[in-house]
Amino acid sequence: MKKISIFLCLLIIILLITGWWYWQKNYYSKEILKLEILGPDEAETSQEIEYTVRYKNNGNIRLDDPLLIFEFPEYSIPSEGFSKRHEIGTDKLGDSIYPGEEKSFVFKGRLFGKEGDVKKARVVLSYKPKDLKTRYESETSFTTVIKKTPITFDFDFPSKIESGKNFKFYLNYFSNSDYPLSNLGIKINYPDGFEFISSNPKSIDKIHWDIPILNKTEGGRIEINAKISGEVKEQKIFRAYLGVWVEDQFIILKEISKGIEISKPNLLVFQRINNQNNYIASPGELLHYEIFFRNMGDEPFNELFLVSKLEGDFFDFSTLRTQFGQFNKEDNSILWDWRDVDDLYLLEPGEEGKVEFWIKIKDIKETNQFKNFTLRNTVSLPQIKEIFETKVSSKLVLHQKGYYYDEIFGNSGPLPLKVNEKTTYTIVWEIKNYLPNVENIKVRATLPSNVFLTGKIWPESERDKITFDSASKEIVWSVSNNPEIKNKSISIAFQVYIIPKEDQINQIPVIINEAKLTGEDQFTGTLIESIASAITADLPDDLQVNADTGKVIQ
């Protein structure tokens, strides 16, 4: 019994010592120290943002020997005076954090990443509660989403290309970031069947390019010469990435993709109207349609038939004449049969045949009620159908205007212009479109050597569609993906400034050279163009400016 009593006493003593040690070790809760990070929920790439780290001792115990460590998000660049893993010790925190004491610190840096990336900042505050040897840590984090990357990056190439044919395409890039972007690079992933020939500037290994530093409103272009092969109608997808090198890691800022279709049918069909491939018709005239069909394959075609179906308010079907064709008034179609046309009976590889007809379109006096100024000819052969559209006195029109007095940006600077002094102007591009099936629409113009962009663009929705090549000083507006361009007008405005030179004294300088609009008709494959005149400093569209105020003076 005596041994049992001694054992029980020892056990109780051990339990009491263990409990006291455990209580001493754990009686302090790190939840007593409130630690938080305040910052923006969203930010643009390269934008400088502020994080505010704040802490407060909500307990009644002194916290000794504090150390605060703030870690910027991955692939960010701390501002001057800060480090990626920034430590603050007792020199700024003090030897202790007393009950009720609170402090805050600000950390500044720039985030890099593509749109939608989540960037996480983290802070840790370590300390020793009074009379305890154990060191505690409190930590928290804060996330910011990259909502926008102020860089334009896009492909410029045709929507269709023949298999095995050499072609040229471009990668355009343009920065509207307030922060100079350095250590930039571009990478391209090519589709199967792609053959690289050359590029300007030269690539590192045919897929990588180093990009010089980009200041605000600066950009450039990569030109690539290549060829591609594939099956007819096969889609070839190109992907490209624009990024920045941070800590030996390539951080993607923009990612784009675009497809090109292989077009080389065994039967090629095309038409000419009045001996022209791309014809704009005028009301009241007689049209001579020639429909050509060519065997592009390796095998002959036998016993073909060809159907031409005409659609359009302007057609006067009572005037239609054709040789060997049979006209059906119910659906306004013409049928040519192999029994009547030798080339439809047998078409050898490489051979070409033709059928033709004549039809008059109505005079303008008869057509005031018509809103559709398009003539459509749908040509069908076995295994192929082509739709050709001919516009009646319609245009894709570009207007280029310049203003000093405007309500968009508000301009400044001397009028008349003075040598070596800055004057700003507003340039407006307006497209009036009567061609609903035009795509790949782009407007291009160059600035004189002493004219520069300010970076102001209106409306905001068009900002990402403007690129600028700093070397050639060419501005490109890509509007092909804007649904508002269909049968409507659309405008964009951007601000420029000129610094006149001494050799321009008593002259009216050019503010922007002539602008050229191009677009592709997706049915006919034709290129449509419109030219707008250059704008000089006398600003013919600004009624408050004249030749005297447009001249350069000393």
FIPAGU-66427 format. One record per residue (C-alpha): residue number from 1; x, y, z. Coordinates in Angstrom, 1 decimal. Example, Ala and Ser with C-alpha at 12.3 -4.5 7.8 and 13.67 -1.06 7.14 Angstrom:
BEGIN
 seq     xx     yy     zz
   1   12.3   -4.5    7.8
   2   13.7   -1.1    7.1
END
This chain:
BEGIN
 seq     xx     yy     zz
   1    0.0    0.0    0.0
   2    2.9    2.3    0.8
   3    4.4    1.8   -2.6
   4    1.0    2.5   -4.3
   5    0.6    5.7   -2.3
   6    4.1    6.9   -3.3
   7    3.4    6.1   -7.0
   8    0.1    8.0   -6.9
   9    1.8   11.0   -5.4
  10    4.5   11.0   -8.0
  11    1.9   10.7  -10.8
  12   -0.1   13.6   -9.4
  13    3.0   15.8   -9.2
  14    4.0   14.9  -12.8
  15    0.4   15.7  -14.0
  16    0.5   19.1  -12.2
  17    3.9   20.0  -13.6
  18    2.8   19.0  -17.1
  19   -0.5   20.9  -16.8
  20    1.4   24.0  -15.6
  21    3.9   23.8  -18.5
  22    1.1   23.3  -21.0
  23   -0.9   26.2  -19.6
  24    2.2   28.4  -19.6
  25    2.9   27.5  -23.2
  26   -0.7   27.9  -24.5
  27   -2.4   30.5  -22.3
  28   -1.7   33.2  -24.9
  29   -3.9   33.1  -28.1
  30   -2.4   34.6  -31.2
  31   -6.0   35.6  -32.2
  32   -5.6   38.5  -29.7
  33   -3.3   40.3  -32.3
  34   -5.4   41.6  -35.1
  35   -3.4   41.6  -38.4
  36   -4.9   42.7  -41.8
  37   -3.9   43.8  -45.3
  38   -5.9   46.5  -47.1
  39   -5.5   47.0  -50.9
  40   -7.4   47.2  -54.2
  41   -9.5   44.2  -55.2
  42   -8.7   44.9  -58.9
  43   -5.8   46.4  -60.8
  44   -4.3   46.8  -64.2
  45   -1.1   45.1  -65.2
  46    1.9   47.3  -64.4
  47   -0.2   49.7  -62.3
  48    1.4   50.8  -59.1
  49   -0.8   49.8  -56.1
  50   -0.6   50.3  -52.4
  51   -1.0   47.7  -49.7
  52   -1.6   48.9  -46.1
  53   -0.6   46.4  -43.4
  54   -2.3   47.2  -40.1
  55   -2.0   45.5  -36.7
  56   -3.4   46.0  -33.2
  57   -2.8   44.3  -29.9
  58   -6.3   43.6  -28.5
  59   -5.0   41.8  -25.5
  60   -3.5   42.8  -22.1
  61   -0.2   41.1  -22.7
  62    2.9   42.8  -24.0
  63    4.4   41.3  -27.2
  64    8.2   41.4  -27.3
  65   10.8   41.3  -30.1
  66    8.3   41.8  -33.0
  67    9.3   41.1  -36.6
  68    7.0   41.9  -39.6
  69    7.6   40.3  -43.0
  70    5.6   41.4  -46.0
  71    5.8   39.3  -49.2
  72    4.7   40.9  -52.5
  73    2.6   38.7  -54.9
  74    4.5   36.4  -57.3
  75    6.0   38.1  -60.3
  76    5.4   41.6  -59.0
  77    8.0   44.5  -58.9
  78    8.3   46.3  -55.6
  79    8.6   50.1  -55.9
  80   11.7   51.9  -54.9
  81   12.6   51.5  -51.3
  82   10.8   48.1  -51.0
  83   12.0   44.5  -51.5
  84   10.2   41.4  -52.7
  85   10.3   40.0  -49.1
  86   10.3   43.1  -47.0
  87   11.2   42.8  -43.3
  88   10.5   45.4  -40.6
  89   12.1   44.8  -37.2
  90   12.2   46.5  -33.8
  91   13.8   49.6  -35.3
  92   10.4   50.6  -36.6
  93    8.1   48.3  -34.7
  94    9.7   49.1  -31.3
  95   11.0   46.5  -28.8
  96    7.4   45.6  -27.9
  97    3.8   45.9  -29.0
  98    1.9   47.1  -25.9
  99   -1.7   46.3  -25.1
 100   -4.0   48.5  -27.3
 101   -1.1   49.6  -29.5
 102   -1.7   49.7  -33.2
 103    0.4   50.6  -36.3
 104    0.2   50.5  -40.0
 105    2.7   50.4  -42.8
 106    2.4   51.0  -46.6
 107    4.0   48.8  -49.3
 108    4.0   49.8  -52.9
 109    4.6   47.7  -56.0
 110    3.5   46.8  -59.5
 111    1.7   43.6  -60.5
 112    2.3   41.7  -63.7
 113    0.0   39.1  -65.3
 114   -2.7   38.6  -67.8
 115   -6.3   39.5  -67.4
 116   -8.0   37.3  -64.7
 117   -4.9   36.4  -62.9
 118   -5.2   36.4  -59.1
 119   -2.3   38.0  -57.2
 120   -1.8   37.1  -53.5
 121    0.1   39.3  -51.0
 122    1.1   37.8  -47.6
 123    2.2   39.3  -44.3
 124    3.6   37.5  -41.2
 125    4.1   39.1  -37.7
 126    6.1   37.1  -35.2
 127    6.6   38.0  -31.5
 128    7.1   36.5  -28.0
 129    4.3   37.2  -25.4
 130    5.7   38.6  -22.2
 131    7.4   36.0  -19.9
 132    7.1   33.2  -22.6
 133   10.0   31.7  -24.5
 134    7.7   30.4  -27.3
 135    7.6   32.6  -30.4
 136    4.2   33.1  -32.0
 137    3.3   34.0  -35.6
 138    0.2   35.7  -36.9
 139   -0.4   35.8  -40.7
 140   -2.9   36.9  -43.3
 141   -3.1   37.5  -47.0
 142   -4.9   39.6  -49.6
 143   -5.8   38.9  -53.2
 144   -6.0   41.3  -56.2
 145   -7.4   40.4  -59.6
 146   -5.8   41.6  -62.8
 147   -8.8   43.2  -64.5
 148   -7.1   44.7  -67.5
 149   -3.8   44.7  -69.4
 150   -3.4   48.1  -71.1
 151   -1.6   46.5  -74.1
 152   -3.1   45.9  -77.6
 153   -1.8   42.7  -79.2
 154   -3.3   41.1  -82.3
 155   -2.8   39.1  -85.5
 156   -3.1   40.7  -88.9
 157   -3.6   38.1  -91.7
 158   -6.2   37.1  -94.2
 159   -9.0   34.8  -93.2
 160   -8.2   32.3  -96.1
 161   -5.0   31.1  -97.8
 162   -4.2   28.6 -100.5
 163   -2.3   25.5  -99.4
 164    1.4   25.7 -100.1
 165    1.2   29.4 -101.1
 166    3.7   31.9  -99.6
 167    2.0   34.6  -97.5
 168    2.8   37.4  -95.1
 169    1.3   38.1  -91.7
 170    1.9   40.5  -88.9
 171    1.8   40.7  -85.1
 172    0.9   44.2  -83.9
 173    1.5   45.4  -80.4
 174    0.9   48.7  -78.7
 175    1.2   49.9  -75.1
 176   -1.0   52.4  -73.3
 177    0.5   51.7  -69.9
 178    1.7   54.6  -67.8
 179    4.7   52.5  -66.7
 180    7.5   51.8  -69.2
 181    7.5   48.1  -70.0
 182   10.9   46.5  -70.3
 183   12.2   42.9  -70.7
 184    9.3   42.1  -73.1
 185    9.1   39.1  -75.4
 186    6.7   37.5  -77.9
 187    6.2   33.8  -78.5
 188    4.2   32.1  -81.3
 189    2.8   28.6  -81.5
 190    2.3   27.6  -85.1
 191   -0.2   25.0  -86.4
 192    0.8   21.8  -88.2
 193    1.9   22.3  -91.8
 194    3.4   25.7  -91.1
 195    6.8   26.6  -92.6
 196    8.7   29.6  -91.3
 197   10.7   31.5  -94.0
 198   11.8   34.8  -92.5
 199   10.8   37.6  -90.2
 200   11.4   41.3  -89.6
 201   12.8   41.9  -87.0
 202   14.7   38.6  -86.9
 203   13.6   36.0  -84.4
 204   15.7   34.2  -81.8
 205   14.6   30.7  -82.8
 206   11.7   31.3  -85.2
 207    9.2   31.4  -82.4
 208   10.6   34.0  -79.9
 209   11.2   37.7  -80.3
 210   12.7   40.2  -77.8
 211   10.7   43.5  -77.7
 212   12.4   46.8  -76.9
 213   11.2   48.9  -74.0
 214    7.7   50.3  -74.6
 215    6.7   53.6  -73.2
 216    3.2   54.9  -73.2
 217    1.6   55.2  -76.8
 218    4.5   53.2  -78.3
 219    4.2   50.0  -80.3
 220    5.6   47.9  -83.0
 221    5.1   45.1  -85.5
 222    6.6   41.7  -86.3
 223    6.4   40.7  -90.0
 224    6.6   37.0  -90.7
 225    6.9   35.4  -94.2
 226    5.8   31.8  -94.4
 227    3.8   29.2  -96.2
 228    1.3   26.7  -94.9
 229   -0.1   23.5  -96.2
 230   -3.2   21.5  -95.4
 231   -6.5   20.0  -96.5
 232   -9.2   22.2  -98.1
 233  -11.4   23.9  -95.5
 234   -9.0   22.9  -92.8
 235   -8.7   25.4  -90.0
 236   -5.2   26.3  -88.9
 237   -5.0   28.0  -85.5
 238   -2.2   30.4  -84.6
 239   -1.5   31.3  -81.0
 240    0.8   34.1  -79.7
 241    1.8   35.3  -76.3
 242    3.2   38.7  -75.2
 243    4.9   38.7  -71.9
 244    7.5   40.1  -69.6
 245   10.6   38.4  -68.1
 246   10.5   38.6  -64.3
 247   12.9   36.6  -62.2
 248   13.8   34.4  -65.2
 249   10.2   33.5  -65.7
 250    8.1   34.5  -68.7
 251    5.0   36.1  -67.4
 252    2.2   36.2  -70.0
 253    0.5   39.6  -70.2
 254   -1.6   39.0  -73.4
 255   -2.6   35.8  -75.1
 256   -4.3   35.7  -78.5
 257   -5.4   33.1  -81.1
 258   -6.7   33.3  -84.7
 259   -7.6   30.8  -87.3
 260   -6.9   30.7  -91.1
 261   -8.8   28.5  -93.5
 262   -7.1   26.5  -96.3
 263   -8.9   27.3  -99.5
 264   -8.1   25.3 -102.6
 265  -11.2   23.6 -103.9
 266  -11.0   21.0 -106.7
 267  -13.5   23.1 -108.5
 268  -12.8   26.8 -108.5
 269  -15.7   29.0 -109.4
 270  -15.5   32.8 -110.1
 271  -17.5   35.4 -112.0
 272  -16.8   38.5 -113.9
 273  -19.3   41.3 -114.6
 274  -18.7   43.5 -117.6
 275  -15.2   42.0 -117.8
 276  -14.3   43.0 -114.3
 277  -13.7   40.7 -111.3
 278  -14.8   43.2 -108.6
 279  -17.6   45.3 -110.1
 280  -19.7   48.0 -108.6
 281  -22.9   48.3 -110.5
 282  -24.9   51.5 -111.4
 283  -28.6   51.6 -111.5
 284  -30.1   51.3 -115.0
 285  -27.1   49.6 -116.7
 286  -26.9   46.2 -118.5
 287  -24.7   43.6 -116.7
 288  -22.9   40.9 -118.6
 289  -22.3   38.0 -116.2
 290  -19.6   35.4 -117.0
 291  -19.3   32.4 -114.7
 292  -16.0   30.5 -114.9
 293  -15.4   27.0 -113.5
 294  -11.9   25.5 -113.4
 295  -10.8   21.9 -112.5
 296   -8.1   22.4 -109.8
 297   -7.8   18.6 -109.1
 298   -6.1   15.7 -110.6
 299   -9.2   13.9 -111.9
 300  -11.6   14.9 -114.7
 301  -15.2   15.9 -114.0
 302  -18.0   14.4 -116.1
 303  -21.6   15.3 -116.8
 304  -21.8   18.4 -114.6
 305  -24.7   20.9 -114.3
 306  -24.4   24.5 -113.1
 307  -27.1   26.6 -111.4
 308  -27.1   30.3 -111.0
 309  -29.7   31.7 -108.6
 310  -30.2   35.5 -108.7
 311  -31.5   37.5 -105.7
 312  -31.9   41.3 -105.4
 313  -34.5   44.0 -105.7
 314  -32.6   45.7 -108.4
 315  -32.7   42.8 -110.9
 316  -35.1   43.3 -113.9
 317  -35.7   39.7 -114.7
 318  -37.8   40.5 -117.8
 319  -34.5   41.6 -119.5
 320  -32.6   38.4 -118.8
 321  -30.9   36.7 -121.8
 322  -28.7   33.6 -121.8
 323  -27.2   31.1 -124.2
 324  -27.9   27.4 -123.6
 325  -29.3   28.2 -120.1
 326  -32.9   27.5 -118.9
 327  -34.4   30.3 -116.8
 328  -36.9   29.4 -114.1
 329  -39.1   32.3 -113.2
 330  -40.4   30.7 -109.9
 331  -37.0   31.0 -108.1
 332  -35.1   33.2 -110.6
 333  -32.5   30.6 -111.3
 334  -30.7   29.6 -114.5
 335  -29.7   26.0 -115.2
 336  -26.9   24.9 -117.6
 337  -26.9   21.2 -118.3
 338  -24.0   19.0 -119.6
 339  -26.0   18.0 -122.6
 340  -25.9   21.6 -123.9
 341  -22.5   22.8 -122.7
 342  -19.4   20.8 -123.7
 343  -17.2   21.9 -120.8
 344  -19.8   20.6 -118.4
 345  -19.9   17.3 -120.2
 346  -16.1   16.8 -119.7
 347  -13.7   19.0 -117.7
 348  -10.2   17.8 -117.7
 349   -7.6   18.7 -114.9
 350   -6.5   22.2 -115.3
 351   -9.2   23.1 -117.9
 352  -11.6   26.0 -117.5
 353  -15.2   26.4 -118.8
 354  -17.6   29.3 -119.0
 355  -21.3   30.1 -119.1
 356  -22.8   33.6 -119.4
 357  -26.0   35.7 -119.3
 358  -27.1   39.3 -119.6
 359  -29.5   41.2 -117.3
 360  -30.4   44.8 -116.7
 361  -30.8   46.3 -113.3
 362  -33.5   48.8 -112.6
 363  -33.1   52.5 -112.9
 364  -32.8   54.6 -109.7
 365  -36.3   56.2 -110.4
 366  -37.8   52.8 -110.0
 367  -35.9   51.8 -106.9
 368  -36.5   54.6 -104.3
 369  -38.4   52.2 -102.1
 370  -35.5   49.6 -102.0
 371  -33.2   49.5  -99.0
 372  -31.1   46.5 -100.1
 373  -28.4   47.7 -102.5
 374  -26.9   44.2 -103.0
 375  -27.1   41.8 -105.9
 376  -26.5   38.2 -105.0
 377  -25.6   35.4 -107.4
 378  -25.4   31.9 -105.9
 379  -23.6   29.5 -108.1
 380  -23.9   25.8 -107.5
 381  -21.9   22.9 -109.0
 382  -21.6   19.4 -107.5
 383  -19.6   19.6 -104.3
 384  -19.3   23.4 -104.3
 385  -21.4   26.5 -103.8
 386  -20.2   30.0 -104.1
 387  -22.1   33.2 -103.3
 388  -21.1   36.4 -105.1
 389  -22.4   39.8 -104.1
 390  -22.3   42.9 -106.2
 391  -23.0   46.3 -104.7
 392  -25.2   48.9 -106.5
 393  -23.7   52.3 -106.1
 394  -22.6   51.6 -102.6
 395  -19.4   52.4 -100.9
 396  -17.3   51.7  -97.8
 397  -16.6   55.3  -96.9
 398  -13.9   56.7  -94.5
 399  -13.9   60.3  -93.3
 400  -10.9   61.8  -91.6
 401  -11.5   65.0  -89.7
 402   -9.4   67.2  -87.5
 403  -10.4   69.7  -84.8
 404   -8.8   72.0  -82.3
 405  -12.0   73.2  -80.8
 406  -13.9   70.0  -79.7
 407  -15.9   68.6  -76.8
 408  -14.2   65.2  -76.7
 409  -10.7   65.9  -75.1
 410  -10.3   69.7  -75.1
 411   -7.1   70.8  -76.8
 412   -4.4   73.2  -75.8
 413   -1.4   75.0  -77.3
 414   -0.8   78.2  -79.3
 415   -2.8   79.1  -82.4
 416   -1.2   80.1  -84.7
 417    1.3   77.4  -84.2
 418    4.7   78.3  -82.7
 419    8.1   76.8  -83.3
 420    9.1   74.3  -80.7
 421    5.8   74.7  -78.8
 422    3.3   71.9  -78.3
 423   -0.3   72.1  -79.7
 424   -2.8   69.3  -79.5
 425   -5.5   68.3  -82.0
 426   -8.3   65.8  -82.1
 427   -8.4   63.4  -85.0
 428  -11.7   61.7  -85.8
 429  -12.1   58.7  -88.1
 430  -15.6   57.8  -89.2
 431  -16.6   54.8  -91.2
 432  -19.9   54.8  -93.1
 433  -20.6   51.2  -94.1
 434  -23.1   50.0  -96.6
 435  -21.5   46.6  -96.9
 436  -22.9   44.2  -94.3
 437  -20.6   41.3  -95.3
 438  -17.3   43.1  -95.0
 439  -14.9   41.9  -92.4
 440  -11.2   42.3  -91.5
 441  -11.8   46.1  -91.6
 442   -8.8   48.2  -90.8
 443   -7.9   51.9  -91.0
 444   -4.3   52.9  -91.4
 445   -2.5   56.3  -91.4
 446    0.9   57.6  -90.5
 447    1.9   60.6  -88.5
 448    4.5   63.1  -89.6
 449    7.9   63.0  -87.8
 450    7.0   65.8  -85.5
 451    3.5   64.7  -84.6
 452    2.9   62.3  -81.7
 453    0.1   60.5  -79.9
 454   -1.0   61.7  -76.4
 455   -2.6   58.4  -75.6
 456   -6.2   59.8  -75.3
 457   -8.7   57.6  -77.2
 458  -12.5   57.8  -77.4
 459  -14.7   55.9  -77.0
 460  -13.1   53.6  -74.3
 461  -14.5   50.5  -76.0
 462  -12.2   51.1  -79.0
 463   -9.0   51.6  -77.0
 464   -7.9   48.0  -77.3
 465   -8.4   48.1  -81.1
 466   -5.7   50.8  -81.8
 467   -2.1   49.9  -82.4
 468    0.8   52.2  -83.2
 469    4.2   51.3  -84.7
 470    6.7   53.7  -83.3
 471    9.3   53.0  -86.1
 472    7.0   53.7  -89.1
 473    4.6   55.9  -87.0
 474    1.7   54.0  -88.5
 475   -1.6   53.9  -86.6
 476   -3.9   50.9  -87.2
 477   -7.5   50.8  -86.1
 478   -8.9   47.2  -86.3
 479  -12.7   47.3  -86.3
 480  -13.5   44.0  -87.9
 481  -14.8   42.5  -84.7
 482  -17.2   45.4  -83.9
 483  -20.8   44.4  -84.4
 484  -21.8   48.0  -84.7
 485  -20.0   48.4  -88.1
 486  -22.7   46.3  -89.8
 487  -24.8   48.6  -92.0
 488  -24.0   51.5  -89.7
 489  -21.5   54.3  -89.0
 490  -18.9   54.1  -86.3
 491  -16.3   56.6  -85.2
 492  -13.2   56.8  -83.1
 493  -11.3   59.9  -81.9
 494   -7.7   60.2  -80.7
 495   -5.6   63.1  -79.7
 496   -2.2   64.1  -81.2
 497    0.2   66.9  -80.7
 498    2.6   68.7  -83.0
 499    5.9   70.5  -82.2
 500    6.5   72.7  -85.3
 501   10.0   73.0  -86.6
 502   11.8   76.1  -87.8
 503   11.7   75.0  -91.5
 504    7.9   75.0  -91.3
 505    7.6   78.8  -90.5
 506    4.9   80.4  -92.7
 507    3.7   76.9  -93.7
 508    0.6   75.0  -92.8
 509    2.0   71.7  -91.6
 510    0.4   68.3  -92.0
 511   -1.1   66.9  -88.8
 512   -1.9   63.4  -90.1
 513   -1.3   61.9  -93.5
 514   -4.0   60.4  -95.7
 515   -5.9   57.5  -94.1
 516   -6.6   54.2  -95.9
 517   -9.5   51.9  -95.0
 518   -9.4   48.3  -96.2
 519  -11.9   45.4  -95.8
 520  -12.6   42.0  -97.2
 521  -15.9   40.9  -98.8
 522  -16.4   37.4  -97.4
 523  -18.6   36.3 -100.3
 524  -16.5   37.5 -103.2
 525  -13.0   37.6 -101.6
 526  -12.5   41.1 -102.9
 527  -10.6   43.8 -101.2
 528  -12.5   47.1 -100.7
 529  -10.6   50.3 -100.1
 530  -11.5   53.9  -99.2
 531   -9.0   56.8  -98.9
 532   -9.5   59.9  -96.8
 533   -7.4   63.0  -97.4
 534   -4.6   64.2  -95.1
 535   -5.4   66.8  -92.4
 536   -3.4   70.0  -92.3
 537   -3.3   72.5  -89.5
 538   -5.9   74.8  -91.2
 539   -8.5   72.1  -90.2
 540  -11.1   72.5  -92.9
 541  -13.7   70.7  -90.6
 542  -13.1   73.1  -87.7
 543  -15.0   76.3  -88.5
 544  -13.1   78.3  -85.8
 545   -9.7   77.5  -87.4
 546   -8.5   79.0  -90.7
 547   -5.3   79.3  -92.8
 548   -3.9   82.1  -90.7
 549   -4.3   80.2  -87.4
 550   -2.9   77.1  -89.0
 551    0.4   78.6  -90.0
 552    3.6   78.3  -88.1
 553    5.1   81.4  -86.6
 554    8.4   82.1  -84.8
END
